[in-house]
Amino acid sequence: MLIISILAAMLIFFAALIIWNVAHGSAGRADDEAARRKKTKTPGAVTMDSGALTGAVWQSDAYYGAGTAALTLVNEQRAAAGLSQLAWSDPLAQCGLVRSAELPAAFSHTRPDGTDWYTVNSDLMYGENLAMGYNSAAEVVAAWMASPTHRDNILTPGFKTCGIGVIEIGGVWYWSQEFGY
Protein backbone atom coordinates (compact mmCIF):
# COMPACT_ATOMS: atom_id res chain seq x y z
CA MET A 1 0.00 0.00 0.00
CA LEU A 2 2.87 2.37 0.79
CA ILE A 3 4.41 1.73 -2.64
CA ILE A 4 1.11 2.55 -4.35
CA SER A 5 0.83 5.81 -2.38
CA ILE A 6 4.39 6.78 -3.30
CA LEU A 7 3.80 5.98 -6.97
CA ALA A 8 0.55 7.98 -6.95
CA ALA A 9 2.31 10.95 -5.37
CA MET A 10 5.13 10.76 -7.95
CA LEU A 11 2.59 10.59 -10.77
CA ILE A 12 0.80 13.69 -9.47
CA PHE A 13 4.12 15.53 -9.07
CA PHE A 14 5.28 14.76 -12.62
CA ALA A 15 1.89 15.63 -14.10
CA ALA A 16 1.97 18.98 -12.30
CA LEU A 17 5.54 19.58 -13.50
CA ILE A 18 4.56 18.90 -17.13
CA ILE A 19 1.51 21.18 -16.88
CA TRP A 20 3.65 23.95 -15.34
CA ASN A 21 6.30 23.61 -18.06
CA VAL A 22 3.73 23.78 -20.85
CA ALA A 23 1.98 26.76 -19.25
CA HIS A 24 5.27 28.62 -18.85
CA GLY A 25 6.67 27.89 -22.30
CA SER A 26 9.45 25.63 -21.06
CA ALA A 27 8.38 22.73 -23.22
CA GLY A 28 9.35 24.55 -26.41
CA ARG A 29 7.77 24.32 -29.80
CA ALA A 30 8.64 24.75 -33.40
CA ASP A 31 5.92 26.10 -35.66
CA ASP A 32 3.90 23.58 -37.66
CA GLU A 33 5.76 24.11 -40.91
CA ALA A 34 8.85 25.80 -42.18
CA ALA A 35 8.57 28.42 -44.89
CA ARG A 36 10.38 28.61 -48.20
CA ARG A 37 9.96 30.57 -51.40
CA LYS A 38 11.45 30.23 -54.84
CA LYS A 39 14.58 32.11 -55.74
CA THR A 40 13.29 34.87 -57.96
CA LYS A 41 15.26 38.07 -57.84
CA THR A 42 13.58 40.61 -60.04
CA PRO A 43 15.25 44.02 -60.26
CA GLY A 44 13.12 46.61 -58.54
CA ALA A 45 10.88 44.02 -56.88
CA VAL A 46 12.67 43.89 -53.54
CA THR A 47 10.47 44.36 -50.53
CA MET A 48 12.28 45.64 -47.49
CA ASP A 49 10.79 46.73 -44.22
CA SER A 50 13.36 49.40 -43.49
CA GLY A 51 11.45 50.47 -40.39
CA ALA A 52 12.02 47.05 -38.85
CA LEU A 53 15.73 47.18 -39.60
CA THR A 54 16.56 50.53 -38.04
CA GLY A 55 18.25 49.06 -34.96
CA ALA A 56 15.11 48.68 -32.87
CA VAL A 57 16.09 45.06 -32.20
CA TRP A 58 19.23 44.27 -30.27
CA GLN A 59 20.83 40.90 -29.56
CA SER A 60 23.16 40.41 -26.60
CA ASP A 61 26.37 38.43 -26.90
CA ALA A 62 24.76 35.48 -25.10
CA TYR A 63 21.96 35.20 -27.65
CA TYR A 64 24.31 35.86 -30.55
CA GLY A 65 26.41 32.98 -29.20
CA ALA A 66 23.31 30.77 -29.06
CA GLY A 67 22.55 31.59 -32.71
CA THR A 68 26.09 30.86 -33.90
CA ALA A 69 26.15 27.66 -31.81
CA ALA A 70 22.93 26.57 -33.51
CA LEU A 71 24.51 27.22 -36.92
CA THR A 72 27.49 25.07 -35.93
CA LEU A 73 25.10 22.21 -35.10
CA VAL A 74 23.17 22.79 -38.33
CA ASN A 75 26.42 22.61 -40.28
CA GLU A 76 27.24 19.30 -38.57
CA GLN A 77 23.88 17.97 -39.82
CA ARG A 78 24.63 19.26 -43.32
CA ALA A 79 28.11 17.68 -43.30
CA ALA A 80 26.60 14.33 -42.25
CA ALA A 81 24.28 14.62 -45.28
CA GLY A 82 27.20 15.42 -47.59
CA LEU A 83 26.27 19.09 -47.99
CA SER A 84 28.42 22.20 -47.81
CA GLN A 85 28.36 24.42 -44.76
CA LEU A 86 26.14 27.46 -44.51
CA ALA A 87 28.03 30.73 -44.03
CA TRP A 88 26.89 33.04 -41.21
CA SER A 89 25.15 36.16 -42.53
CA ASP A 90 24.87 39.20 -40.27
CA PRO A 91 22.15 40.74 -42.49
CA LEU A 92 20.08 37.53 -42.26
CA ALA A 93 20.67 37.42 -38.49
CA GLN A 94 19.31 40.98 -38.26
CA CYS A 95 16.25 39.88 -40.25
CA GLY A 96 15.95 36.95 -37.85
CA LEU A 97 16.01 39.32 -34.90
CA VAL A 98 13.18 41.32 -36.38
CA ARG A 99 11.21 38.13 -36.90
CA SER A 100 12.01 36.83 -33.38
CA ALA A 101 10.77 40.10 -31.88
CA GLU A 102 7.49 39.65 -33.79
CA LEU A 103 6.85 36.08 -32.65
CA PRO A 104 5.16 36.81 -29.31
CA ALA A 105 2.50 38.75 -31.25
CA ALA A 106 2.20 36.22 -34.09
CA PHE A 107 4.00 32.88 -33.90
CA SER A 108 3.62 32.35 -37.61
CA HIS A 109 5.30 32.82 -40.96
CA THR A 110 2.90 35.72 -41.39
CA ARG A 111 4.08 38.91 -39.73
CA PRO A 112 1.86 40.73 -37.21
CA ASP A 113 0.91 43.30 -39.88
CA GLY A 114 -0.34 40.48 -42.15
CA THR A 115 2.57 40.55 -44.63
CA ASP A 116 4.69 37.55 -45.56
CA TRP A 117 7.68 36.60 -43.40
CA TYR A 118 10.23 37.48 -46.07
CA THR A 119 9.12 41.10 -46.38
CA VAL A 120 11.67 42.07 -43.73
CA ASN A 121 14.07 41.83 -46.70
CA SER A 122 12.85 39.90 -49.73
CA ASP A 123 16.25 40.24 -51.40
CA LEU A 124 17.85 38.04 -48.72
CA MET A 125 15.24 35.80 -47.11
CA TYR A 126 14.35 32.55 -48.92
CA GLY A 127 13.70 30.09 -46.08
CA GLU A 128 12.64 30.39 -42.46
CA ASN A 129 12.48 28.11 -39.43
CA LEU A 130 10.86 29.35 -36.21
CA ALA A 131 10.88 28.03 -32.66
CA MET A 132 10.08 29.19 -29.15
CA GLY A 133 10.75 27.95 -25.65
CA TYR A 134 14.06 26.21 -26.34
CA ASN A 135 16.86 27.58 -24.17
CA SER A 136 19.81 26.04 -26.00
CA ALA A 137 21.14 25.57 -29.50
CA ALA A 138 21.11 21.78 -29.08
CA GLU A 139 17.41 21.76 -28.13
CA VAL A 140 16.27 23.97 -30.97
CA VAL A 141 18.31 22.19 -33.66
CA ALA A 142 17.04 18.81 -32.41
CA ALA A 143 13.45 20.12 -32.68
CA TRP A 144 14.03 21.48 -36.19
CA MET A 145 15.68 18.23 -37.32
CA ALA A 146 12.73 16.23 -35.92
CA SER A 147 10.32 18.18 -38.14
CA PRO A 148 10.36 17.15 -41.83
CA THR A 149 9.76 20.66 -43.21
CA HIS A 150 12.31 22.33 -40.92
CA ARG A 151 14.80 19.57 -41.69
CA ASP A 152 14.21 20.15 -45.42
CA ASN A 153 15.14 23.81 -45.04
CA ILE A 154 18.28 22.91 -43.10
CA LEU A 155 19.27 20.33 -45.71
CA THR A 156 18.39 22.35 -48.83
CA PRO A 157 21.51 22.09 -51.02
CA GLY A 158 20.96 25.49 -52.66
CA PHE A 159 21.03 27.51 -49.47
CA LYS A 160 24.46 29.05 -48.88
CA THR A 161 23.91 31.52 -46.03
CA CYS A 162 22.11 31.57 -42.70
CA GLY A 163 21.47 33.98 -39.87
CA ILE A 164 19.74 33.12 -36.61
CA GLY A 165 18.07 35.73 -34.43
CA VAL A 166 17.47 34.79 -30.81
CA ILE A 167 15.73 36.93 -28.21
CA GLU A 168 14.24 36.33 -24.81
CA ILE A 169 10.93 38.00 -24.05
CA GLY A 170 9.14 37.33 -20.79
CA GLY A 171 11.45 34.43 -20.01
CA VAL A 172 10.74 32.68 -23.33
CA TRP A 173 13.42 32.32 -26.01
CA TYR A 174 12.32 32.99 -29.60
CA TRP A 175 14.39 31.68 -32.52
CA SER A 176 14.20 32.69 -36.19
CA GLN A 177 16.52 30.88 -38.59
CA GLU A 178 16.72 32.66 -41.94
CA PHE A 179 18.24 31.11 -45.06
CA GLY A 180 19.61 32.70 -48.21
CA TYR A 181 21.40 31.93 -51.48
Salt bridges, closest charged atoms under 4 A:
ASP31 OD2 - HIS109 NE2 2.22
ASP31 OD1 - HIS150 NE2 2.72
ASP49 OD2 - ARG111 NH2 2.69
GLU102 OE1 - ARG99 NH1 2.72
GLU102 OE2 - ARG111 NH2 2.65
GLU128 OE2 - ARG99 NE 2.82
GLU128 OE1 - HIS109 ND1 2.61
